[in-house]
């Protein structure tokens, strides 16, 4: 055996299981499942798991998921509008709608843990 894949790693208790599995098997954890869909597998990062266990959240994981979900050109345009004090209520609405799509990415869980 060269590595372990943990499925449904979505809470602090699972982090303890990850530590135990690593200690007992002496092989690294390669991937973790963060949900129930096959697309919700990601590489395991031990430092990020420590942050989750300590209640500090997974900021790097959040950044990775945000980079996948955000249109860079649109974000740069929004930044220009903010700097020129041209941010409108419609811009705010668009941002809220964007955030409403993020729970499918597990973003709220990363912020709360």
N, C-alpha and C positions, 0 to 999 in steps of 0.2 A: 504494500500500500504506500502510495507516494503523497497522498493528500486527502483531505476530508471536504465534503460539501455539506453544509448545514442548510436545512430547509426551514422556512418560516422563522427567521431570526428577526423578531419584531419587538422584543422587550428586554428588560434588564435581566430577568431570570435566564433567558437564553444566552446572555453574555457569560453568566457563570457556567452554563453547560459548555460553552465554547472553550473556556479555560480548562475545564475538566477533561474534555475530549482531547485537547492538545497535550495535556500532561500525561494522560493514560496511553495514548497512541504514539506519542513522540513524532508525529508527522504534522506538517502545517495545515491549517485550514485554508483552502484555496478559494472557495466561493461560498456565498450565503444567499439564501432566498429571502427576500424582504416582503413577499406577498404570495398569493396563490397562483399567479399566472407564470407561465414559462419565461416570459420576458422580464420577470422581476428577480433575476439572478444578477449578482454583481460580485466583483472581486472582493475578497475579505481584506480589510485594513485593520490590523489590531489596534493601532493608535486611535482610530475613530471609534472603535468599540469601547475603549477605555473612557473616552469622552462621554459616550452615551451612558455607560454604567455610573459615572460620577455625576450625572445630571447636567453636564455641560453642553449636551447636544452634539450634533455631527455637522459642524459648519462646513467642513471641506466636502462632505457628501452633498450637502445642500447646494454648494457652489457648483459641483459637477452636474447635478440634476438641473439647476437653473440654466447652465450653459447649453444643455440639450434642449430646453424648452423655450428659451428666449430668442427672438429674432434680433441679432446684433444691430442691424441697420435701424430697426425700429427703436431699439433702446438708445442708440446714439442720437436719433432725432428727438426722442423724448428728453434726453439730457440737455440738448440745445434749448428746447422750449423751457425747461426748468431754469436754466441759467439766465435766460432773457425775461423771466417772469411772465411767460406766455402759457403757463400750464392752466388748462381749462377744466371745467367740471366733466366734460366729455373725456378728456385724457384720464382723469381720475377714475371714471366709470370703466374705461378700457383696462386700466391697471387692476381694478377689482375683478373684472371678468377673467383676466389672465390668472390671477391668484386662485380663482374658483376652479380652474382646471388643474392646479397643482396638487390638490389632495390625492389625485390618482397617482402622482409621483411619490407620495409619502412625505411630502415637504412638511406638513404640519406636525407630523410625528417627530421629525428631526429637530424642529424648533422647540418642542415641548419636552423632549427627553433631556 
